[in-house]
Amino acid sequence: MSAPRLRVDDFAYELPLEAIAQVPAEPRDASRLLVLDRADRRLDHAIFREIGDWLREGDLLVVNDSRVIPARLPATREGGGVAELLVLRPIERGSGRWEALVRPSRRVAVGAVVTLRSGDRVEVGERLGDGTRAIRFDGDPHAIMAAAGEMPLPPYIHDRSAAAERYQTVYARPPGSAAAPTAGLHFTPELLASLTDDGVERASVTLHVGLDTFRPLDGEFVDEHRIHREWYEIPPGTREAIADTRAKGARIVAVGTTSVRVLETAARTDATSGWTDLYITPPYRFQAVDALVTNFHLPRSSLLLLVTAFVQAGMAGASPFEARDTVLGAYREALAKGYRLFSFGDAMLIV
């Protein structure tokens, strides 16, 4: 007898709007931390700077070092009228052609040129599917975005008072993300140094976060959704650090769902770079990740499914529905205790 198909609505929960964090905690590591032990389903409450109490000497933190680009570009259409481009990723790496969301797309014809507030001009091209368009920059894309762009904060954040750097991790390096890998926003240089002093290692991967951060699950059933592909890279030093960690019996601790997807993609393909469209849903056999640092995620989202799959993997004999109940039970407790959710919100550590 086959297992019942998971429905998107199986991963809904009641979301009070006041629980959505509008500004980040100050300092970064003052955010709250909910620790979920999968084996005994125990919950502990802490402050993020205390995360080392649950980490061990020899553990390896794997972070996503992608840097958010100022990808939101207000523009003016030819003949008047406003437009907005949300730049997602290069279509051809090294070229001036990028994929973007264009608003209002129906009013911007193929071949139309929009003008940015810097005076730079961008040509809007063909429709690519998934609601995206091709665009072409007349000049260096990163320089133009730096001059004319804004941080692409999620639409549920209405307070724009936070400094742009608060939507970057302290270790962000290569530019390319249309949204922050937010689990890493809680780390400070001082906390990272303290963890290093305690014998916790750190390595980086890169995954440039793209369209699926903004997309709800499609269809009625979980298996009807498809993940938009995203570019990833794993440095040689990270591969070596992972192998060393495994050899000494320590844990791989992924910082964020993006790091999970990179590590699990590499474990299955042995590729050190490329495009990934890995869609992790319960049940799923994890090959690369032993613990997870993550934020709280939107109802009916692919990220909530990934977290549920990870929790199920640590609960011997549990069904996807038991894991779902454990995750949503943790969310209910967090909400009852005043935790703040989503990009600027509090964190979970799942061990």
C-alpha positions in Angstrom: 0.0 0.0 0.0 1.5 3.3 -1.1 1.9 6.2 1.3 -0.6 9.0 0.9 0.4 12.0 -1.2 1.4 15.0 0.8 -0.8 18.0 0.2 0.4 21.6 0.2 -2.2 22.4 2.8 -0.7 19.8 5.1 2.1 22.4 5.7 -0.1 25.3 6.6 -0.2 27.0 10.0 -1.8 30.0 11.5 0.5 33.0 11.0 -0.2 36.1 13.1 1.1 39.1 11.1 2.6 40.7 14.2 5.0 37.7 14.4 6.7 38.7 11.2 10.0 40.4 12.1 10.2 43.8 10.4 13.7 44.8 11.7 16.7 42.6 12.6 17.8 42.0 16.2 20.6 44.2 17.5 23.2 42.9 17.8 22.9 40.1 15.3 23.5 37.3 17.8 20.9 38.7 20.2 18.1 36.9 18.3 16.4 33.9 20.0 17.3 30.3 19.3 14.9 27.4 19.5 16.8 24.1 19.7 14.9 20.9 18.5 16.4 17.6 19.3 15.0 15.2 16.7 15.6 12.0 18.6 13.7 12.8 21.7 11.6 15.7 20.2 12.8 18.0 23.0 12.7 21.8 22.7 15.1 24.2 24.4 15.1 28.0 24.3 18.2 30.1 24.2 19.8 33.2 22.7 21.7 32.7 19.4 25.0 33.6 20.9 24.7 30.5 23.1 24.6 28.2 20.0 28.0 26.8 21.0 26.4 25.0 23.9 24.9 22.6 21.4 27.9 22.3 19.1 30.9 20.1 19.7 34.6 20.3 19.1 35.3 19.1 15.6 31.9 20.0 14.2 32.0 21.8 10.8 29.7 24.8 10.2 29.1 25.0 6.4 27.8 28.5 5.5 26.6 30.0 2.2 28.8 32.9 1.4 26.8 34.3 -1.5 26.3 38.1 -1.4 23.0 39.7 -2.1 23.0 42.1 -5.0 21.0 45.3 -5.1 18.6 43.5 -7.4 15.5 45.6 -7.2 15.6 48.3 -9.9 12.9 51.0 -10.0 12.6 52.2 -13.6 10.6 54.4 -16.0 9.0 53.1 -19.1 9.3 54.8 -22.5 6.4 57.2 -22.8 6.0 57.4 -19.0 4.8 55.1 -16.4 6.7 53.2 -13.7 8.3 49.7 -13.9 10.4 47.6 -11.6 12.9 44.9 -12.4 13.9 42.2 -9.9 17.1 40.8 -11.2 17.6 37.1 -10.6 20.6 35.5 -12.3 22.7 35.7 -15.5 21.3 33.8 -18.4 24.7 33.4 -19.9 27.5 33.7 -17.3 29.8 36.6 -18.2 27.3 38.2 -20.5 25.0 41.2 -20.1 21.8 39.0 -20.4 20.0 38.3 -17.1 16.8 36.8 -16.0 14.4 39.1 -14.1 10.9 39.6 -12.9 9.4 42.6 -14.6 6.5 44.6 -13.3 4.1 45.3 -14.9 5.2 42.6 -17.4 2.2 42.9 -19.7 2.8 46.6 -20.3 6.4 46.1 -21.2 6.7 44.8 -24.8 9.6 42.7 -26.0 12.4 45.0 -27.0 11.2 47.9 -24.9 13.8 49.9 -23.0 13.4 51.1 -19.5 15.4 53.8 -17.8 16.8 53.4 -14.3 17.2 56.3 -11.8 20.9 56.3 -12.5 20.1 57.1 -16.2 21.3 53.6 -17.3 19.0 51.9 -19.8 17.9 48.2 -19.8 16.3 46.4 -22.7 13.5 44.0 -21.7 13.4 40.9 -23.9 11.5 37.6 -24.3 9.4 35.8 -21.8 11.3 32.8 -20.3 8.6 31.0 -18.3 7.8 31.0 -14.6 6.8 34.7 -15.1 10.4 35.8 -15.8 11.8 37.9 -18.7 15.2 38.2 -20.3 16.8 41.6 -19.8 20.0 43.1 -21.3 22.2 45.7 -19.4 23.9 48.4 -21.5 27.1 48.2 -19.4 28.5 46.2 -16.5 25.5 44.7 -14.7 27.0 44.8 -11.2 28.1 48.4 -11.6 24.7 49.4 -12.8 22.9 47.6 -10.0 25.2 49.3 -7.5 24.3 52.7 -8.9 20.6 52.2 -9.3 19.5 49.2 -7.3 17.9 48.6 -3.9 18.1 45.6 -1.6 15.5 43.0 -2.6 13.9 42.7 0.8 11.0 40.2 0.9 7.5 41.7 0.3 6.4 40.9 3.9 9.0 43.4 5.3 7.4 46.8 5.2 9.9 48.6 7.5 12.9 49.6 5.2 14.8 51.4 8.0 17.5 48.7 8.5 20.9 49.3 6.9 21.5 47.4 3.7 24.4 45.5 5.3 22.0 44.0 7.8 20.6 41.9 5.0 24.0 40.5 4.3 25.9 37.9 6.3 29.2 39.0 7.8 31.0 36.5 5.6 29.3 37.4 2.3 31.7 37.4 -0.6 30.7 36.6 -4.2 27.8 38.7 -5.4 24.8 36.9 -7.0 21.8 36.4 -4.7 18.4 37.9 -5.1 17.7 37.2 -1.4 19.8 36.6 1.6 20.7 33.2 3.0 19.1 34.4 6.2 20.1 31.7 8.7 23.6 33.2 8.6 22.4 36.7 9.5 22.7 35.8 13.2 26.4 35.3 13.2 28.8 38.1 14.3 32.6 38.0 13.8 33.0 37.7 17.6 30.7 34.7 17.8 32.4 33.0 14.9 35.8 33.6 16.6 34.5 32.2 19.8 33.3 29.1 18.1 36.7 28.7 16.4 38.4 29.0 19.8 36.1 26.1 21.0 37.2 23.9 18.1 34.2 24.4 15.8 35.5 24.6 12.3 33.9 26.6 9.4 33.8 26.2 5.6 31.9 27.9 2.9 29.8 27.0 -0.2 28.1 29.4 -2.6 24.6 29.1 -3.8 23.1 32.2 -5.4 19.5 32.4 -4.1 17.0 32.9 -6.9 13.4 32.8 -7.8 12.1 30.1 -5.5 12.5 32.4 -2.4 9.6 34.4 -3.9 7.4 31.5 -5.2 4.7 29.6 -3.3 4.2 25.9 -3.8 2.4 25.1 -7.0 -0.7 22.9 -7.2 -2.6 20.9 -4.6 0.0 18.2 -3.9 3.6 18.7 -2.8 5.0 16.5 -5.6 3.5 18.8 -8.3 6.0 21.7 -7.5 9.2 22.2 -9.3 12.2 24.1 -7.9 13.8 26.8 -10.1 17.5 26.0 -10.6 20.2 27.9 -8.8 24.0 28.1 -9.3 26.3 26.6 -6.7 30.0 26.2 -6.2 32.0 24.2 -3.6 35.7 25.3 -3.1 38.3 22.5 -2.9 39.1 23.4 0.7 35.5 22.8 1.7 35.5 19.3 0.2 38.6 18.6 2.2 37.1 20.0 5.4 34.0 17.8 5.0 36.1 14.7 4.4 38.2 15.5 7.5 35.1 16.0 9.6 33.7 12.7 8.5 36.9 10.9 9.1 37.0 12.0 12.8 33.4 11.3 13.4 32.2 14.9 13.9 29.1 16.5 12.5 28.4 18.6 9.4 26.2 21.5 10.5 24.6 23.3 7.6 23.8 26.9 8.1 20.6 27.4 6.1 18.5 25.5 3.7 20.7 26.7 0.8 23.7 25.1 2.3 21.7 21.9 2.7 20.8 21.9 -1.0 24.4 22.4 -2.1 25.8 19.6 0.2 23.1 17.1 -0.7 23.4 17.9 -4.4 27.2 17.3 -4.3 26.7 14.1 -2.3 24.5 12.7 -5.1 26.4 14.0 -8.2 30.0 14.5 -6.9 30.0 17.8 -8.8 31.8 20.8 -7.3 29.8 23.4 -9.3 26.7 23.7 -11.5 23.0 24.2 -11.4 20.9 22.6 -8.8 17.1 22.1 -8.7 17.1 19.7 -5.8 13.7 19.7 -4.2 13.8 18.1 -0.8 10.5 16.8 0.6 9.7 14.1 3.2 10.7 11.3 3.2 14.3 12.0 2.2 17.6 10.2 3.0 20.1 12.8 3.9 23.7 11.9 2.9 25.7 15.0 3.9 24.1 17.0 6.7 23.9 16.1 10.4 22.5 19.3 12.0 20.8 22.4 10.6 20.7 26.1 11.6 17.7 27.7 10.0 15.1 30.4 10.4 11.4 30.0 10.6 9.7 29.6 7.2 6.5 30.6 5.5 3.5 28.3 5.5 3.1 26.1 2.5 6.7 26.7 1.4 9.4 24.4 0.0 11.7 25.5 2.9 9.2 24.2 5.4 9.1 20.9 3.5 12.9 20.6 3.6 12.9 21.2 7.4 10.2 18.6 7.9 12.2 16.1 5.8 15.3 16.8 8.0 13.3 16.3 11.2 11.8 13.1 9.9 15.3 11.8 9.1 16.3 12.0 12.7 13.1 10.5 14.1 13.4 6.7 13.9 10.4 5.1 12.2 8.4 8.4 12.1 6.1 9.2 9.2 6.2 12.5 7.3 3.0 13.5 9.2 4.6 12.8 12.6 7.6 14.9 11.5 5.2 17.6 10.2 3.4 17.6 13.6 6.8 17.9 15.4 7.8 20.9 13.3 4.5 22.7 13.5 4.4 22.0 17.2 7.7 23.7 17.6 6.4 26.7 15.6 3.3 26.9 17.8 5.5 27.0 20.9 7.8 29.6 19.4 4.8 31.8 18.5 3.4 31.4 22.0 6.7 32.6 23.4 6.9 35.6 21.2 9.5 34.5 18.7 9.9 36.6 15.5 9.6 34.9 12.2 11.2 34.9 8.7 14.1 36.7 7.2 14.8 39.2 10.1 13.4 36.8 12.7 14.7 34.3 15.2 16.5 31.0 14.5 16.2 27.2 15.0 19.0 24.7 15.6 17.9 21.1 14.7 20.2 18.4 15.9 
